[in-house]
Amino acid sequence: MSLLDRGQKPKDGGAGGGKSRVMKFPLGSVVLLIGVVSGYATGISALGRAGQVSVDGKWMQGVVNAKDPSALYAIGHFRQEGRLPPNHAALYFTRAVDDEGNALRSGCSYQLSGPQPSARWWSVSVEPPGGFAAASFTARDAVMSGDDQFSLALSKRALPGNWLAVPDIGSIQIALVMNEPYPLSKGAKLVLPTIKRLGCD
Amino acid sequence: MGRVFWVVTSLVLGFAVHLATVLYLPGLTFQRSLARATTGASTNHFFVMAPERQSAMVPTASVQDIVGVCLLNLSKGSVVISAQVPRRLWNFAIYSASGQQAYGINDVQADGGSFTVDVSKSKSLLQQLTTKPEAEDASQIANVGWHAEIAEANGIALLWVPVPDAWQRPQLEKIIAQTTCHRK
């Protein structure tokens, strides 16, 4: 079956004066192709969005809830990146924009600051989007200010205080992992660090 | 009538492709990544991963941490993991081949420098109906510590240990490398 079979027969005597040459598109093939492409596109799109919950509009938390019917998509999200889903004993956050909403880049310097991560062990990593940790700063490296506040400079160039050397990889995202987090006190809300841009090359 | 047929066919095909994409594509990508991260490793054998490879597979691990892995193959029976761990923070998890975390234990729960986990494949519904009741099987279970079941014949056991100081890494790796993973 073709589009031409639906009552549109070619007429002789086109612009060239000879027989017109009309390309035939089999309707069945076109429809099936649309089905395949849209099925693939919606699958990839669903995997890309799944497994992530916005915490404050900027930080995204990687979450897999086995009891959730959409867990299949959430697990698929991480496996699609070639990784295992985050361990249940850890909180995994990622962020790809600074406080002004600009995409994070390795050519810029940033100041990450906020309350000291409330966990038995934590790490801050720089990674390419969808990639893996290129550089990490862990609880062992941190010097605290004494008021439960934490500040970390992320830059290619050495900066005073806590500093994470950012490799030159273009677009970056920052991952904050809190292993074995301490329970929050009643009514308290998890506060994640801010990321302020200091400047760019 | 013809148009309706093609529209319905397109929808059904689209749904089938969507499901295939969601069910199989992540698995293929992950298997490729796992093969790269564990090059040359045999199943039911515990080893400590190279730091640059571990963060590629375990999102919550940094390059400073130590990650030990055993690729589980339960097709020929259960596997016993006897873990040697330092007396400090660590975490042990078992994932099924499809990425579901089936088991997790940490230093506080284990309360010691070593622990043992017997991992087996859970029985299917048909097997549960056709085999002996659990009470009769219970006498045959060795007292090895904890027991974990995963729904598939393959899985991954991960031991994660953060390193408090770089100079302690060789010492911690030496302890963790004593962990064994073998068929029962």
Interface residues (C-beta under 8 A of the other chain):
Chain A: M1 L27 G28 V31 L32 I34 G35 V36 S38 G39 Y40 T42 G43 I44 A46 L47 G62 V64 A66 A71 L72 Y73 I75 G76 H77 F78 R79 Q80 E81 G82 R83 L84 P85 P86 N87 H88 A89 A90 Y92 R120 W121 S123 S125 F132 A133 A135 S136 T138 A139 R140 A175 V177 N179 E180
Chain B: G2 W6 V7 T9 S10 L11 V12 L13 G14 F15 A16 V17 H18 L19 A20 T21 V22 L23 L25 P26 G27 T29 F30 R32 S33 L34 S55 A56 M57 V58 P59 T60 A61 S62 V63 Q64 D65 L89 N91 A93 Y95 S98 G99 Q100 Q101 G104 N106 I156 L158 W160 P162 V163 P164 D165
